[in-house]
Amino acid sequence: MKLPICSFDAKVGVLCPKCEAKVQSGELTKTDVDVSFALAKLSGKQPILDRITLRRAYMIDGETVLLLGQGDTSLLRSNPKVMQAIQEALGRRVWTTEADSDDRRFLESLLFPARVMTMNTIFVPDGSRIMKVIIPGRMTPKFPVDLEKVKSIVRETRGIDLVVRFER
């Protein structure tokens, strides 16, 4: 398993001076460290976690967002017991997506199992971006994803304002 902190630090539960300096400089956050500790502890019971790479961890609206390496999101989704164990270890809901993916793949991962039909990006003169996403079907009370949470996650992690519409 690759983590933002040293693997030895994650297993022991104490930061070395190098990792502590990364936290002090702002390169790493407390959430990165806490999630790394929890995943390292959990990897003993869930060996599939040894194959993932954690790039960053965010705490947004009381939920954790894990930015993982290439292909790691599908690896975790293929094993729901592991996702459940991660959520239990962290004590809150966990969202997973790939850190190095393009905007479309990033959103598809957050909106899973809903499908993205089309996506347009508007570049605003002040330098910000607004992304309009169209999802096929209708918005129903049983829609599997909390769209407000997805909007918050995209705003915090990518700096993009999200507008979601449904195509009938």
N, C-alpha and C positions, 0 to 999 in steps of 0.2 A: 504494500500500500504506500502510495506517495501522498504526503501531507505537506501543508505549508510550513510546519515546524519539523525539527529533526525527529526521526522515528524513535530514537532513544528517549527523547524528551516526552514524546507522546505515550510511550509505554510506562515510563517512570512516573509521569504526572508533574514534573518540575521542569521549568525552562532553563536551558543553558544560557550563558551570557550573550551568545550570538543571537539566539531567538528572542531573548529579552530585549535586546537592542532593536530588533525588527518591530517589536510591539511598541517600544518607546518612540520610534521614529514614525509610526503610523503605517508602516508597510503591512503589518498584520494587525488584526483587531482581536479583542477579547473573545468574540464569537468564533473566529478562526481557531483560536487556541482551545476553547471549550469543546468545540465539535471535534477537533483532532484528538483530544483526550478521550472523548466518548467513543469515537470510531476505533481507536487503537484498542481500547478495552473490549469493545464488542467483537473485534476481529478474531479473538480467540474462540468465540462461540460460533461465528459466522465466517468461515474461511473464504467465502466469495468476496469479502471486503478487501482481501489482500490484493485483488486484481484491479482495484479502482484507484483513481487519482483525484484527490480533493484540491481544487485550485483556490477557491474562496468560499466563505460561508457568511451569509448575511442574516441578521435578525430584522424582520420586517413585520410590523403589526402583530408581534407575539408569535410569529411562525418563522421557521428556519428555511432558508434557501441555500441549497448546495450547488455550487458551480463545479462541475466535474470534468474530467478529461474526456477525450473523444471516445464515444461508444459506451461509456460507463452508465449513462442514464438507461439505455435499453437493457444493459446487464442487470441493473437493480430492478427495473420494472418486470423483468422476466421471472423474478423471484419475490412474490409479494410478502413472504415471511420475513425476508431480510429487511424490506422497507418498514414493515411493522415493528421489527426489532429496533431499527434505527429511531423510529418515532417514539417508542417506549423508552429508549436510552436517553433521548434528548428531552422527553416530556412534553413535546409539542408536535404540531403538524410539520411535515418536511416536504418541501418542493425540490425537485431535482431538474437540472438542465445542464447543457454542455457550455463550458466557459468560452471555448474558441469557435463556437458555431456562428453562422450568419444570423441576421435578425429573424428570418423566416423560420429557420430550424429552432431557434431559441423560443419563439412564440409557440410553435407547434408542440414543443416539449412541455411548455407550461399549460397549454390548453388541452393536452391529451386527456381523454380520448376523442375530443371534438376535433374536427378537421378544418384546416384553414383553406378556404376556397380561393381567396385573392387577398393581396396585401399591397397597399400603396403608402409611400413615404412622402410627406410634405416637409420641405425645408423652409422654415420660417426665417424671415430676415434677421431676427435677433440671434440666430445661430442654433436655436433649438429645433427639434424634429417632432412631428406629429405623425403617428402611424395609424392608418385606418385598416382594419382587418375585417373581412367579411367571412362569416361562418355559414355554411348551408343549413337550412332548416329554420325552425322557430325557437325563440327563447321560451322555455317552459320552466315551471317551478322545479322540475327534476333535472335541470341542466347540471351536469356533473362537476362543473368548475365554478368557483366564486370569481366572477369577472372583476370585481373591485379589488380583490387580492392580486389578481394577475396584473391589473393596471398599476398597483402600488409596486409590485416586484419589478416590472419593466421600467418604471420611473426611477426607482432607486438603483438598479443595477446597470441599466443602459442609458439613462437620462432621456428617455423617449416617452412622450405622452401618447397614450393608446386610446383609440376610439374603436369600439367593437360594434358591428352591425350584423344583423341576421338576414339572410336571403331566403325568401319563401319559395 
